[in-house]
Amino acid sequence: MTDYLTHTTREGDRWDLLAWEYYGDVNQLPLLTAANPSVSLDPILPVGLTLQVPVIDEPAAETTPGLPPW
C-alpha cells in the first residue's frame, strides 16, 4: 500500500518544483501527476488545490562493489 502526504498548492507552485521539493529529483514528476489524475498539467498550478504526494523509499546509495561506501 502506498502512503501519501498531502500538499495544498501555493502561489507559483509547479509540478517540477513540487517533485524537487518532495523528492529532490524533478524526474519524479510523473509520480506526482499519476497520483493526481484529475489535476490538469498546466505550467502553474492553481492556488488551494490539495494534491496527493506518494511517499517513496529513498534510493540506496550507489556503491562500487568491494569498496567502502565513503
C-alpha positions as CSV (number, residue, x, y, z in Angstrom):
1,M,0.0,0.0,0.0
2,T,1.3,3.4,-0.9
3,D,1.4,6.1,1.7
4,Y,0.6,9.7,0.8
5,L,1.4,13.1,2.1
6,T,-0.9,16.0,1.2
7,H,0.2,19.3,-0.3
8,T,-2.0,22.4,-0.7
9,T,-0.8,24.4,-3.6
10,R,0.6,27.9,-3.1
11,E,1.1,30.7,-5.5
12,G,3.7,29.8,-8.1
13,D,3.7,26.0,-7.4
14,R,4.6,23.9,-10.5
15,W,4.8,20.2,-10.9
16,D,8.6,20.2,-11.3
17,L,9.1,22.4,-8.3
18,L,7.0,20.0,-6.2
19,A,8.9,17.0,-7.4
20,W,12.1,18.7,-6.4
21,E,10.7,19.8,-3.0
22,Y,9.4,16.3,-2.0
23,Y,11.9,14.0,-3.8
24,G,14.9,16.2,-4.7
25,D,14.5,14.9,-8.2
26,V,12.4,16.6,-11.0
27,N,12.4,13.2,-12.8
28,Q,9.8,12.1,-10.2
29,L,7.3,14.5,-11.7
30,P,5.3,11.6,-13.4
31,L,4.8,10.0,-10.0
32,L,3.1,13.2,-8.8
33,T,0.9,13.6,-11.8
34,A,-0.1,9.9,-11.8
35,A,-1.2,10.3,-8.2
36,N,-3.4,13.3,-9.1
37,P,-5.1,12.4,-12.4
38,S,-7.9,14.9,-12.0
39,V,-5.4,17.8,-11.9
40,S,-4.5,19.4,-15.2
41,L,-0.9,19.6,-16.4
42,D,-0.9,23.4,-16.5
43,P,2.6,25.0,-16.1
44,I,1.5,26.8,-12.9
45,L,-0.9,25.1,-10.5
46,P,-3.9,26.9,-9.2
47,V,-3.7,28.1,-5.5
48,G,-5.5,26.0,-3.0
49,L,-5.5,22.5,-4.6
50,T,-5.0,19.6,-2.4
51,L,-2.6,17.1,-4.0
52,Q,-1.6,13.6,-3.0
53,V,2.2,13.2,-2.8
54,P,3.2,9.5,-2.8
55,V,5.8,8.6,-0.2
56,I,8.7,6.7,-1.8
57,D,11.7,4.9,-0.2
58,E,14.9,6.8,-0.6
59,P,17.1,5.2,-3.3
60,A,20.0,3.2,-2.0
61,A,23.3,5.0,-2.2
62,E,25.3,3.8,-5.2
63,T,28.5,2.0,-4.2
64,T,31.2,0.2,-6.1
65,P,31.4,-3.5,-5.1
66,G,34.4,-4.2,-2.9
67,L,34.8,-0.5,-1.9
68,P,33.6,1.1,1.3
69,P,30.5,3.4,0.9
70,W,32.6,6.5,1.5
